[in-house]
Amino acid sequence: MEFLVNIRIQWPADGDPEKYARIAEEERALAGKLAEAGHLIRMWRVPGRRENWGLWRAESPSELHEILSRLPVWPWMDITVHPLGWHPVDPAPEHSRPQVTLPH
């Protein structure tokens, strides 16, 4: 399954900037691993905000929750998840679409 995920970081105004820098570094390292594993497909930042939109892939909403809750910045994240389904007029090449097997 693919999910469009909006993440807003709500870092406390009095939060430690050094701690935030360490967490951001850990976050980037884990994001690279999640991309290699095929979970993080694309990521866009929202200019001027601590916010991003990402295209994520997971077997289920539960697996996505498990993945996102392992992110180092999890305690300060406000997340909105939109599950996505294939659309018949999608211009993406067929080979790039996730393969879904429906139960009989």
Rosetta blueprint (number, residue, H / E / L):
1 M L
2 E E
3 F E
4 L E
5 V E
6 N E
7 I E
8 R E
9 I E
10 Q L
11 W L
12 P L
13 A L
14 D L
15 G L
16 D L
17 P H
18 E H
19 K H
20 Y H
21 A H
22 R H
23 I H
24 A H
25 E H
26 E H
27 E H
28 R H
29 A H
30 L H
31 A H
32 G H
33 K H
34 L H
35 A H
36 E H
37 A L
38 G L
39 H L
40 L E
41 I E
42 R E
43 M E
44 W E
45 R E
46 V L
47 P L
48 G L
49 R L
50 R L
51 E E
52 N E
53 W E
54 G E
55 L E
56 W E
57 R E
58 A L
59 E L
60 S L
61 P H
62 S H
63 E H
64 L H
65 H H
66 E H
67 I H
68 L H
69 S H
70 R L
71 L L
72 P L
73 V L
74 W H
75 P H
76 W H
77 M E
78 D E
79 I E
80 T E
81 V E
82 H E
83 P E
84 L E
85 G L
86 W L
87 H L
88 P L
89 V L
90 D L
91 P L
92 A L
93 P L
94 E H
95 H H
96 S H
97 R L
98 P L
99 Q L
100 V L
101 T L
102 L L
103 P L
104 H L
